[in-house]
Amino acid sequence: MGSRIRALMRDDGPLILDGGLATELEAQGADLQGDPLWSARLLHTHPQTIRDAHFRFLLSGADVVTTATYQASIAGFTTHLDVSSECARELLISGVHLAKEAVERFVSDCRPTGQRRPLVAGSIGPYGAFLHNGSEYTGAYAEQMSIEELKAWHRPQLHCLTAAGADLIAFETIPSLKEAEALVELLREFPSSEAWLSFSCKDGRCVSDGSRFTDAVQMAKKCSQLVAIGVNCCSPALVEPLLDSAVSLLCPDMSWVVYPNSGEEWHTERGWLPSARASASILELSCKWREQGAALIGGCCRVGPTQITELQQHFKGSRTSSASAV
């Protein structure tokens, strides 16, 4: 699978990722604000809503859809849903199954001629997402944890997503170098699995915990199971300087993965607020990212199917389905 994914990135790149799943779920009426499980709660309460959201991104032209498991964990489900550990594992596995069911429906009913079969990326977010205290934006918790403790936390999630048949794993919005090291080490315990690793970043040079992006890339590029390294859920304006700072470090078989948010700024108590950075759109900047070596390009929070369609049409022409709405 790893060679197949790299071949797709090389021959049909850039692969277009989906946008913000929670953004699309909220657009369809889901109330996720303040929920410690965020969109993962809908795996338990409204699985069809998640399946339909995946399907809308596929209709928009996404080559990769990412599971609703970013904030999902065994401990999170057992704590906030009062379910057994076995049920929690089944919910994690269902995240992959729902995405695959959306892909099957798309392939059967709507796939345009010439489009390759879309992939499913199993999402794993940072430990701080479980804490639900804002630390996922700083990575401060990692200072109090060992590499082995972080590996032990992430291991059940990775096991469930790989067992469910995810095409690859998305380690995403990782705020600290230490947690990234733990994930890279953990991935080696699953030698048949491939992944991308994307960081949340505080500026054009550093990931959220203050570590240099160059140091993060230097560490991660040593793992042959990683097909791409990059950034997500930062302002689009930060992407170019971040990639520029580390482009010389990329190996020949390594690419960038880039999926920033809309550029608006998130405040824990006030939600998304306008920002001057929002004026720099993903579509406008994406050509430069491609020139810098990005082979996976999409969007994160506040990026919906319309923007994914624009990316798809920009890079690959008019290939989106004309199927009726879900």
Disulfide bonds with the S-S distance in Angstrom:
none
